């Protein structure tokens, strides 16, 4: 480790991630420590992580935000880089991270994430740059408690780094849609808990506004059919979130 930079811990949460985890951990070998928090894998994920040099902890699932914060708290260093098992740090991003940690100008940094979808890395629309705040000083930032769509919360300014984080998901379209269905249910529950309400306007126009924004304004059409399908699914997710909210609202009203 260069003596001039802050020590760094990489933290990863896992569940049955053996098929993807090794590439993730290999890309993070520049860190001083790698912590993997597993929530009950049955495919050998913990053993693989140990072979790759990680320190492995077991923790029952707490929800995305709380699970990631548990991993952050378990790290030995205050500067942490949070990765998902299907993400990889590119050499360019590694270099900018290590340079930033020599004399950190802010307590948190974000960088672009490039998503692979239907065999193609998206470069426009909703899929890129997909800014991700993943590197931070845990004394001044932390993960939100959100069960889904969790985010890092910090009161200070956020710096930006060059270099892409590759999101190299290899899941099938069917698996992706199953996950999106679960996420929209959680998102609907969170919105209702925050006092938000579904309406005709939100159900009807939110998907349309989203499509115009990502397909035309942010030029998602330049990513071909994968870009169109990715944005269309995102629009449908918006439609389903508000539809599920309306279903719950009507159910609650019927019980009164």
C-alpha positions as YAML, in Angstrom:
chain: A
units: angstrom
residues:
- id: 1
  name: UNK
  ca: [0.00, 0.00, 0.00]
- id: 2
  name: UNK
  ca: [1.38, 3.45, -0.87]
- id: 3
  name: UNK
  ca: [2.05, 5.20, 2.43]
- id: 4
  name: UNK
  ca: [0.64, 8.45, 1.09]
- id: 5
  name: UNK
  ca: [-2.97, 7.36, 0.62]
- id: 6
  name: UNK
  ca: [-5.76, 6.63, 3.07]
- id: 7
  name: UNK
  ca: [-6.25, 2.91, 3.81]
- id: 8
  name: UNK
  ca: [-9.27, 1.50, 1.98]
- id: 9
  name: UNK
  ca: [-11.77, -1.27, 2.68]
- id: 10
  name: UNK
  ca: [-13.91, -2.72, -0.09]
- id: 11
  name: UNK
  ca: [-17.24, -4.13, 1.12]
- id: 12
  name: UNK
  ca: [-19.59, -6.42, -0.80]
- id: 13
  name: UNK
  ca: [-22.94, -7.95, 0.20]
- id: 14
  name: UNK
  ca: [-23.76, -11.33, -1.34]
- id: 15
  name: UNK
  ca: [-26.38, -14.02, -1.75]
- id: 16
  name: UNK
  ca: [-25.63, -16.93, -4.11]
- id: 17
  name: UNK
  ca: [-23.15, -14.86, -6.09]
- id: 18
  name: UNK
  ca: [-20.48, -17.49, -6.79]
- id: 19
  name: UNK
  ca: [-20.81, -17.15, -10.57]
- id: 20
  name: UNK
  ca: [-19.89, -13.44, -10.50]
- id: 21
  name: UNK
  ca: [-18.05, -12.69, -7.28]
- id: 22
  name: UNK
  ca: [-14.52, -13.75, -8.22]
- id: 23
  name: UNK
  ca: [-14.21, -11.18, -11.02]
- id: 24
  name: UNK
  ca: [-15.50, -8.49, -8.66]
- id: 25
  name: UNK
  ca: [-13.00, -9.33, -5.94]
- id: 26
  name: UNK
  ca: [-10.12, -9.61, -8.40]
- id: 27
  name: UNK
  ca: [-10.85, -6.07, -9.59]
- id: 28
  name: UNK
  ca: [-10.73, -4.85, -5.97]
- id: 29
  name: UNK
  ca: [-7.37, -6.38, -5.01]
- id: 30
  name: UNK
  ca: [-5.80, -2.92, -4.74]
- id: 31
  name: UNK
  ca: [-7.76, -2.34, -1.49]
- id: 32
  name: UNK
  ca: [-6.17, -2.94, 1.89]
- id: 33
  name: UNK
  ca: [-9.09, -5.11, 2.96]
- id: 34
  name: UNK
  ca: [-12.09, -6.81, 1.36]
- id: 35
  name: UNK
  ca: [-15.13, -7.60, 3.49]
- id: 36
  name: UNK
  ca: [-17.91, -9.84, 2.18]
- id: 37
  name: UNK
  ca: [-21.18, -9.97, 4.13]
- id: 38
  name: UNK
  ca: [-23.21, -12.99, 3.06]
- id: 39
  name: UNK
  ca: [-26.89, -13.55, 3.84]
- id: 40
  name: UNK
  ca: [-27.10, -17.32, 3.59]
- id: 41
  name: UNK
  ca: [-25.71, -18.44, 0.24]
- id: 42
  name: UNK
  ca: [-26.04, -22.10, -0.73]
- id: 43
  name: UNK
  ca: [-23.76, -22.04, -3.80]
- id: 44
  name: UNK
  ca: [-20.34, -21.79, -2.16]
- id: 45
  name: UNK
  ca: [-20.11, -18.00, -2.22]
- id: 46
  name: UNK
  ca: [-18.49, -17.66, 1.26]
- id: 47
  name: UNK
  ca: [-15.80, -20.25, 0.50]
- id: 48
  name: UNK
  ca: [-15.01, -18.59, -2.82]
- id: 49
  name: UNK
  ca: [-14.71, -15.21, -1.10]
- id: 50
  name: UNK
  ca: [-12.28, -16.64, 1.44]
- id: 51
  name: UNK
  ca: [-10.16, -18.13, -1.37]
- id: 52
  name: UNK
  ca: [-10.03, -14.67, -2.95]
- id: 53
  name: UNK
  ca: [-8.65, -13.19, 0.26]
- id: 54
  name: UNK
  ca: [-11.82, -11.64, 1.67]
- id: 55
  name: UNK
  ca: [-12.93, -11.58, 5.29]
- id: 56
  name: UNK
  ca: [-16.40, -13.13, 5.34]
- id: 57
  name: UNK
  ca: [-19.22, -12.41, 7.77]
- id: 58
  name: UNK
  ca: [-22.70, -13.89, 7.92]
- id: 59
  name: UNK
  ca: [-25.74, -11.67, 8.47]
- id: 60
  name: UNK
  ca: [-29.41, -12.43, 7.87]
- id: 61
  name: UNK
  ca: [-30.99, -10.13, 5.31]
- id: 62
  name: UNK
  ca: [-31.81, -6.66, 6.68]
- id: 63
  name: UNK
  ca: [-32.89, -4.93, 3.47]
- id: 64
  name: UNK
  ca: [-30.48, -3.37, 0.98]
- id: 65
  name: UNK
  ca: [-29.65, -0.17, 2.86]
- id: 66
  name: UNK
  ca: [-29.21, -1.73, 6.29]
- id: 67
  name: UNK
  ca: [-27.30, -4.72, 4.93]
- id: 68
  name: UNK
  ca: [-24.81, -2.45, 3.18]
- id: 69
  name: UNK
  ca: [-24.42, -0.30, 6.27]
- id: 70
  name: UNK
  ca: [-23.75, -3.44, 8.33]
- id: 71
  name: UNK
  ca: [-20.91, -4.24, 5.92]
- id: 72
  name: UNK
  ca: [-19.57, -0.68, 6.17]
- id: 73
  name: UNK
  ca: [-19.60, -0.86, 9.97]
- id: 74
  name: UNK
  ca: [-17.69, -4.16, 9.83]
- id: 75
  name: UNK
  ca: [-14.80, -2.66, 7.85]
- id: 76
  name: UNK
  ca: [-11.51, -1.94, 9.60]
- id: 77
  name: UNK
  ca: [-10.86, 1.29, 7.68]
- id: 78
  name: UNK
  ca: [-12.89, 4.50, 7.61]
- id: 79
  name: UNK
  ca: [-12.66, 4.93, 3.84]
- id: 80
  name: UNK
  ca: [-14.87, 2.34, 2.16]
- id: 81
  name: UNK
  ca: [-15.71, 1.41, -1.41]
- id: 82
  name: UNK
  ca: [-19.04, -0.41, -1.72]
- id: 83
  name: UNK
  ca: [-19.46, -2.83, -4.60]
- id: 84
  name: UNK
  ca: [-22.10, -5.30, -5.75]
- id: 85
  name: UNK
  ca: [-21.01, -8.82, -6.67]
- id: 86
  name: UNK
  ca: [-21.70, -8.22, -10.37]
- id: 87
  name: UNK
  ca: [-19.62, -5.03, -10.56]
- id: 88
  name: UNK
  ca: [-15.98, -4.59, -11.55]
- id: 89
  name: UNK
  ca: [-13.56, -1.71, -10.97]
- id: 90
  name: UNK
  ca: [-11.82, -0.72, -14.20]
- id: 91
  name: UNK
  ca: [-8.08, 0.11, -14.11]
- id: 92
  name: UNK
  ca: [-8.86, 3.76, -14.87]
- id: 93
  name: UNK
  ca: [-11.29, 3.97, -11.96]
- id: 94
  name: UNK
  ca: [-8.79, 2.23, -9.66]
- id: 95
  name: UNK
  ca: [-6.16, 4.84, -10.54]
- id: 96
  name: UNK
  ca: [-8.47, 7.78, -9.85]
- id: 97
  name: UNK
  ca: [-9.65, 6.24, -6.55]
- id: 98
  name: UNK
  ca: [-6.10, 5.73, -5.34]
- id: 99
  name: UNK
  ca: [-5.14, 9.25, -6.40]
- id: 100
  name: UNK
  ca: [-8.18, 10.77, -4.67]
- id: 101
  name: UNK
  ca: [-7.33, 8.97, -1.42]
- id: 102
  name: UNK
  ca: [-3.87, 10.57, -1.29]
- id: 103
  name: UNK
  ca: [-5.46, 13.85, -0.25]
- id: 104
  name: UNK
  ca: [-9.28, 13.53, -0.18]
- id: 105
  name: UNK
  ca: [-10.94, 16.82, -1.13]
- id: 106
  name: UNK
  ca: [-14.41, 15.66, -0.03]
- id: 107
  name: UNK
  ca: [-15.86, 13.01, 2.27]
- id: 108
  name: UNK
  ca: [-17.54, 11.15, -0.61]
- id: 109
  name: UNK
  ca: [-17.01, 10.51, -4.30]
- id: 110
  name: UNK
  ca: [-19.23, 9.36, -7.13]
- id: 111
  name: UNK
  ca: [-18.29, 7.95, -10.53]
- id: 112
  name: UNK
  ca: [-20.09, 6.68, -13.64]
- id: 113
  name: UNK
  ca: [-21.41, 3.13, -13.82]
- id: 114
  name: UNK
  ca: [-21.70, 1.42, -17.19]
- id: 115
  name: UNK
  ca: [-24.48, -1.19, -17.36]
- id: 116
  name: UNK
  ca: [-24.45, -4.26, -19.59]
- id: 117
  name: UNK
  ca: [-27.92, -5.20, -20.80]
- id: 118
  name: UNK
  ca: [-28.81, -7.89, -23.34]
- id: 119
  name: UNK
  ca: [-25.13, -8.38, -24.12]
- id: 120
  name: UNK
  ca: [-24.32, -4.71, -24.72]
- id: 121
  name: UNK
  ca: [-22.84, -1.97, -22.53]
- id: 122
  name: UNK
  ca: [-25.27, 0.93, -22.63]
- id: 123
  name: UNK
  ca: [-23.73, 4.35, -23.24]
- id: 124
  name: UNK
  ca: [-26.79, 6.60, -23.25]
- id: 125
  name: UNK
  ca: [-30.30, 6.94, -21.86]
- id: 126
  name: UNK
  ca: [-30.95, 5.53, -18.41]
- id: 127
  name: UNK
  ca: [-28.01, 3.13, -18.54]
- id: 128
  name: UNK
  ca: [-25.14, 5.66, -18.63]
- id: 129
  name: UNK
  ca: [-23.50, 7.49, -16.93]
- id: 130
  name: UNK
  ca: [-25.65, 6.18, -14.01]
- id: 131
  name: UNK
  ca: [-23.65, 8.17, -11.44]
- id: 132
  name: UNK
  ca: [-22.98, 6.05, -8.34]
- id: 133
  name: UNK
  ca: [-21.79, 7.35, -4.96]
- id: 134
  name: UNK
  ca: [-19.83, 4.39, -3.61]
- id: 135
  name: UNK
  ca: [-16.59, 5.73, -2.13]
- id: 136
  name: UNK
  ca: [-16.85, 7.60, 1.16]
- id: 137
  name: UNK
  ca: [-15.51, 8.26, 4.63]
- id: 138
  name: UNK
  ca: [-17.91, 6.38, 6.90]
- id: 139
  name: UNK
  ca: [-17.40, 8.97, 9.64]
- id: 140
  name: UNK
  ca: [-19.20, 11.50, 7.45]
- id: 141
  name: UNK
  ca: [-21.54, 9.41, 5.29]
- id: 142
  name: UNK
  ca: [-23.70, 6.31, 5.56]
- id: 143
  name: UNK
  ca: [-26.23, 4.20, 3.65]
- id: 144
  name: UNK
  ca: [-29.89, 5.05, 4.04]
- id: 145
  name: UNK
  ca: [-32.17, 2.51, 5.70]
- id: 146
  name: UNK
  ca: [-34.24, 2.06, 2.51]
- id: 147
  name: UNK
  ca: [-35.20, -1.52, 1.68]
- id: 148
  name: UNK
  ca: [-34.67, -0.76, -2.03]
- id: 149
  name: UNK
  ca: [-33.24, 2.17, -4.01]
- id: 150
  name: UNK
  ca: [-30.89, 2.75, -1.11]
- id: 151
  name: UNK
  ca: [-28.46, 5.65, -1.30]
- id: 152
  name: UNK
  ca: [-25.44, 7.05, 0.49]
- id: 153
  name: UNK
  ca: [-26.34, 10.08, 2.59]
- id: 154
  name: UNK
  ca: [-23.75, 12.74, 3.36]
- id: 155
  name: UNK
  ca: [-24.02, 16.35, 4.47]
- id: 156
  name: UNK
  ca: [-20.85, 17.45, 2.74]
- id: 157
  name: UNK
  ca: [-20.02, 18.00, -0.91]
- id: 158
  name: UNK
  ca: [-19.54, 15.05, -3.27]
- id: 159
  name: UNK
  ca: [-16.58, 14.81, -5.61]
- id: 160
  name: UNK
  ca: [-16.53, 13.13, -9.02]
- id: 161
  name: UNK
  ca: [-13.98, 10.64, -10.31]
- id: 162
  name: UNK
  ca: [-13.10, 9.53, -13.82]
- id: 163
  name: UNK
  ca: [-13.29, 5.89, -14.86]
- id: 164
  name: UNK
  ca: [-16.23, 3.54, -15.12]
- id: 165
  name: UNK
  ca: [-17.57, 0.99, -12.69]
- id: 166
  name: UNK
  ca: [-18.72, -1.90, -14.86]
- id: 167
  name: UNK
  ca: [-22.07, -3.46, -13.99]
- id: 168
  name: UNK
  ca: [-21.67, -6.81, -15.70]
- id: 169
  name: UNK
  ca: [-24.93, -8.54, -14.82]
- id: 170
  name: UNK
  ca: [-25.29, -11.88, -16.58]
- id: 171
  name: UNK
  ca: [-28.89, -12.53, -15.51]
- id: 172
  name: UNK
  ca: [-31.51, -13.50, -18.07]
- id: 173
  name: UNK
  ca: [-34.26, -11.14, -19.12]
- id: 174
  name: UNK
  ca: [-36.76, -13.29, -17.21]
- id: 175
  name: UNK
  ca: [-34.69, -13.02, -14.02]
- id: 176
  name: UNK
  ca: [-34.30, -9.28, -14.55]
- id: 177
  name: UNK
  ca: [-38.06, -8.83, -14.87]
- id: 178
  name: UNK
  ca: [-38.68, -10.92, -11.75]
- id: 179
  name: UNK
  ca: [-36.29, -8.70, -9.81]
- id: 180
  name: UNK
  ca: [-37.95, -5.54, -11.16]
- id: 181
  name: UNK
  ca: [-41.34, -6.83, -10.03]
- id: 182
  name: UNK
  ca: [-39.97, -7.27, -6.51]
- id: 183
  name: UNK
  ca: [-38.36, -3.82, -6.58]
- id: 184
  name: UNK
  ca: [-41.54, -2.05, -7.70]
- id: 185
  name: UNK
  ca: [-43.45, -3.66, -4.82]
- id: 186
  name: UNK
  ca: [-40.86, -2.43, -2.32]
- id: 187
  name: UNK
  ca: [-40.77, 1.01, -3.96]
- id: 188
  name: UNK
  ca: [-44.57, 1.28, -3.74]
- id: 189
  name: UNK
  ca: [-44.49, 0.36, -0.05]
- id: 190
  name: UNK
  ca: [-41.78, 2.93, 0.64]
- id: 191
  name: UNK
  ca: [-43.66, 5.68, -1.20]
- id: 192
  name: UNK
  ca: [-46.89, 4.99, 0.70]
- id: 193
  name: UNK
  ca: [-45.00, 4.93, 4.01]
- id: 194
  name: UNK
  ca: [-43.60, 8.36, 3.13]
- id: 195
  name: UNK
  ca: [-47.12, 9.70, 2.64]
- id: 196
  name: UNK
  ca: [-47.15, 9.74, -1.16]
- id: 197
  name: UNK
  ca: [-50.26, 8.87, -3.14]
- id: 198
  name: UNK
  ca: [-50.90, 7.41, -6.58]
- id: 199
  name: UNK
  ca: [-53.13, 9.33, -8.97]
- id: 200
  name: UNK
  ca: [-54.43, 9.06, -12.52]
- id: 201
  name: UNK
  ca: [-51.88, 11.63, -13.68]
- id: 202
  name: UNK
  ca: [-48.93, 9.77, -12.16]
- id: 203
  name: UNK
  ca: [-50.03, 6.39, -13.50]
- id: 204
  name: UNK
  ca: [-50.75, 7.74, -16.99]
- id: 205
  name: UNK
  ca: [-48.02, 10.30, -17.52]
- id: 206
  name: UNK
  ca: [-45.02, 9.21, -15.44]
- id: 207
  name: UNK
  ca: [-44.05, 6.45, -17.94]
- id: 208
  name: UNK
  ca: [-44.46, 8.87, -20.86]
- id: 209
  name: UNK
  ca: [-42.30, 11.56, -19.27]
- id: 210
  name: UNK
  ca: [-39.70, 8.96, -18.40]
- id: 211
  name: UNK
  ca: [-39.60, 7.65, -21.97]
- id: 212
  name: UNK
  ca: [-39.17, 11.12, -23.48]
- id: 213
  name: UNK
  ca: [-36.43, 11.95, -21.00]
- id: 214
  name: UNK
  ca: [-34.32, 8.84, -21.46]
- id: 215
  name: UNK
  ca: [-35.04, 7.80, -25.06]
- id: 216
  name: UNK
  ca: [-34.96, 11.21, -26.74]
- id: 217
  name: UNK
  ca: [-33.35, 13.81, -24.47]
- id: 218
  name: UNK
  ca: [-30.64, 11.47, -23.18]
- id: 219
  name: UNK
  ca: [-30.44, 9.72, -26.55]
- id: 220
  name: UNK
  ca: [-31.20, 6.18, -25.48]
- id: 221
  name: UNK
  ca: [-32.10, 5.46, -29.10]
- id: 222
  name: UNK
  ca: [-28.36, 5.36, -29.83]
- id: 223
  name: UNK
  ca: [-28.09, 2.09, -27.88]
- id: 224
  name: UNK
  ca: [-30.28, 0.25, -30.39]
- id: 225
  name: UNK
  ca: [-32.78, -2.38, -29.34]
- id: 226
  name: UNK
  ca: [-31.13, -3.10, -25.95]
- id: 227
  name: UNK
  ca: [-31.47, 0.60, -25.13]
- id: 228
  name: UNK
  ca: [-35.10, 0.69, -26.19]
- id: 229
  name: UNK
  ca: [-35.96, -2.42, -24.15]
- id: 230
  name: UNK
  ca: [-34.07, -1.15, -21.09]
- id: 231
  name: UNK
  ca: [-35.92, 2.18, -21.13]
- id: 232
  name: UNK
  ca: [-39.28, 0.53, -21.86]
- id: 233
  name: UNK
  ca: [-38.87, -1.70, -18.81]
- id: 234
  name: UNK
  ca: [-38.01, 1.35, -16.71]
- id: 235
  name: UNK
  ca: [-41.18, 3.07, -17.91]
- id: 236
  name: UNK
  ca: [-43.24, -0.02, -17.13]
- id: 237
  name: UNK
  ca: [-41.66, -0.13, -13.66]
- id: 238
  name: UNK
  ca: [-42.88, 3.42, -13.04]
- id: 239
  name: UNK
  ca: [-46.36, 2.42, -14.20]
- id: 240
  name: UNK
  ca: [-46.38, -0.64, -11.96]
- id: 241
  name: UNK
  ca: [-45.12, 1.20, -8.88]
- id: 242
  name: UNK
  ca: [-47.99, 3.68, -9.01]
- id: 243
  name: UNK
  ca: [-50.46, 0.92, -9.91]
- id: 244
  name: UNK
  ca: [-49.40, -1.08, -6.85]
- id: 245
  name: UNK
  ca: [-49.74, 2.04, -4.74]
- id: 246
  name: UNK
  ca: [-53.29, 2.53, -6.06]
- id: 247
  name: UNK
  ca: [-54.14, -1.08, -5.29]
- id: 248
  name: UNK
  ca: [-52.99, -0.65, -1.69]
- id: 249
  name: UNK
  ca: [-54.84, 2.68, -1.37]
- id: 250
  name: UNK
  ca: [-58.08, 1.09, -2.56]
- id: 251
  name: UNK
  ca: [-57.60, -1.89, -0.26]
- id: 252
  name: UNK
  ca: [-57.00, 0.38, 2.74]
- id: 253
  name: UNK
  ca: [-60.04, 2.49, 1.86]
- id: 254
  name: UNK
  ca: [-62.25, -0.62, 1.68]
- id: 255
  name: UNK
  ca: [-61.21, -1.60, 5.20]
- id: 256
  name: UNK
  ca: [-62.24, 1.70, 6.72]
...
